[in-house]
Amino acid sequence: MQLTTLGCWAPYPQPSGACSGYLLQEGGRSLLIDTGNGVLSRMLQHIEIKELDAILISHLHPDHLMDIYSLRHAIEAANLEGRMKRVVPLFLPTGPVEDFNRIKGFTKAFDLQIIDELPASREVNVAGFTVTFTPGKHNLPVYSISVTGSKRFVYSGDTAYNQELIKLASGADLFLCEASGLDKDAEYLKENHLTARQAGELAKAAGVKRLMITHFYPEYALSQLQSQAEQGFGQSVELAREGATVTL
């Protein structure tokens, strides 16, 4: 199982960067997790549109969503031109309703799968992977995501510290966790996001094997975020790097 970071910035990218987007691959199968600004062009450096098996959207904030509109056109064009002959499963929550209502009409590109309406366990088979969605703590509906293949990958999405995420991430081979700020930002972020130190503390409580932090405020030095995450985790922490691929 391999993870490629397509974008890691929030709420806007650094020059030539992209917002949240990650490509998870194993055995010729490809999942795109989040579609923030600039993600599609980065994805196309690794796979063709026809190779995309499914899209998982943690929540409908622009820095995790905006390239879904470009993806819609790319998939529709590929079908129209005969480069592919199917729509792509798209898993997403329903709110905010105005964003959801726009996307639900894109039936020529996507097979819409509403996370809120999945069975109580919110565990489904997606392209041969076992995918579990767990509600997070944010200012609109958000889901943390676990993907199990030969290894287990867990993505926090945007969320404040919560016990359900600790349970979901328990023992993960790789935990990709948002680290939206420094210690000084804790009060400002407390209802919606994690600081880097809190990401480390949460990962330690979950007993994950590896922690990679992401969702970086573009004006901060990544070395500071990494240092505070390592203090919380008690061991080395990886940084999400655009274009970099890691093996779980």
Rosetta blueprint (number, residue, H / E / L):
1 M L
2 Q E
3 L E
4 T E
5 T E
6 L E
7 G E
8 C L
9 W E
10 A L
11 P L
12 Y L
13 P L
14 Q L
15 P L
16 S L
17 G L
18 A L
19 C E
20 S L
21 G E
22 Y E
23 L E
24 L E
25 Q E
26 E E
27 G L
28 G L
29 R E
30 S E
31 L E
32 L E
33 I E
34 D L
35 T L
36 G L
37 N L
38 G L
39 V H
40 L H
41 S H
42 R H
43 M H
44 L L
45 Q L
46 H L
47 I L
48 E L
49 I H
50 K H
51 E H
52 L L
53 D L
54 A E
55 I E
56 L E
57 I L
58 S L
59 H L
60 L L
61 H L
62 P H
63 D H
64 H H
65 L H
66 M L
67 D L
68 I H
69 Y H
70 S H
71 L H
72 R H
73 H H
74 A H
75 I H
76 E H
77 A H
78 A H
79 N H
80 L H
81 E L
82 G L
83 R L
84 M L
85 K L
86 R L
87 V L
88 V E
89 P E
90 L E
91 F E
92 L E
93 P L
94 T L
95 G L
96 P L
97 V H
98 E H
99 D H
100 F H
101 N H
102 R H
103 I H
104 K L
105 G L
106 F L
107 T L
108 K L
109 A L
110 F E
111 D E
112 L E
113 Q E
114 I E
115 I H
116 D H
117 E H
118 L L
119 P L
120 A L
121 S L
122 R L
123 E E
124 V E
125 N E
126 V E
127 A L
128 G L
129 F E
130 T E
131 V E
132 T E
133 F E
134 T E
135 P E
136 G L
137 K L
138 H L
139 N L
140 L L
141 P L
142 V L
143 Y E
144 S E
145 I E
146 S E
147 V E
148 T E
149 G L
150 S L
151 K L
152 R E
153 F E
154 V E
155 Y E
156 S L
157 G L
158 D L
159 T L
160 A L
161 Y L
162 N L
163 Q H
164 E H
165 L H
166 I H
167 K H
168 L H
169 A H
170 S L
171 G L
172 A L
173 D L
174 L E
175 F E
176 L E
177 C E
178 E E
179 A L
180 S L
181 G E
182 L L
183 D H
184 K H
185 D H
186 A H
187 E H
188 Y H
189 L H
190 K L
191 E L
192 N L
193 H L
194 L L
195 T E
196 A H
197 R H
198 Q H
199 A H
200 G H
201 E H
202 L H
203 A H
204 K H
205 A H
206 A H
207 G L
208 V L
209 K L
210 R L
211 L E
212 M E
213 I E
214 T E
215 H L
216 F E
217 Y L
218 P L
219 E L
220 Y L
221 A L
222 L H
223 S H
224 Q H
225 L H
226 Q H
227 S H
228 Q H
229 A H
230 E H
231 Q H
232 G H
233 F H
234 G L
235 Q L
236 S L
237 V L
238 E E
239 L E
240 A L
241 R L
242 E L
243 G L
244 A L
245 T E
246 V E
247 T E
248 L L
